[in-house]
């Protein structure tokens, strides 16, 4: 991440890990999309809190929309965006 929020957050973490998941409905697509929405919010928070070179790690369930999350992470300045 390449933002400089040292003045706003002098104690910046080196890593933010999101293990959030929405309450399951039983519908795989709905559950994946709702959890993806939580990950997107966590990504937004991480761009404010993390310093240069910080790491954001999150889980989400596989769905076609996860490509948008990878693109958002790249656009936010994360250099290595991976799916494992």
N, C-alpha and C positions, 0 to 999 in steps of 0.2 A: 504494500500500500504506500502511496506516495504523498499523503497529506501531512501538513505540519501543524499539529494541534497541541504542541508542547505547552503553550501558554494556557490553553483551556484545560488541558489534562496533563499535568506534570508527572503523573505516575502511570504512564501508558503501559498497558500489558503487552507482552510479546506475542501472545496467542489468545484467540477467542475461539471456544469450541461450543457449538450448538448441538444439543441432543434432543431438541424439541420435536414433538410429533403431535399432530392434532388428535383429538378423540376420534377413534375409528368409527366409521358408519357401517362398515361391511362392504362398501362399494370401493373396489381397488382404485379406480380412477379418481373418485372424489377424495379418498384418503390421501392419495399422492399429491393432488393439487392443493389441498388444504395444508399439508405438511410443507410443500414447496413454498407456499405463502409465508409460513413462519420462518423458513430459512431465508427468504428474501428480506424479511424484516431484520433478522439477525445480521445479515450482510450489511444492511444500511447502518446498523448500530456499530458494526466493526469498522466501517470506514471513518467513523467519528473518533472512536476510542483507540484504535491501533496506530502505532507510530510507523515510521519508515521501516520496511522490511518485515512488518508484522504478519502473522499467520492467522487465517480464518479457516476453521475446519467444521464441516457440518455434514449431517446425513440427510438424505432425502430418498424417497422411493422413485424408482425409475419411471419416467413418463416423457413423452415427447417435449414437453415444456421445459425440461431441465436444461436444455441447450441455452435457453434464454438466461438462466441463472449463471451458467458458465460465462456467457457474454457479458452479463452485468458485472461479474467479478473481475473480468479482464478490463472492462471500461472503468471500474473503480480503482484500477492501478495495481491489482494483484498480478505479479509476474508469472507465477506458475499456477495454473488452474488445471486441476486433474480430477478425473473420475476414477474411483477404485471400487 
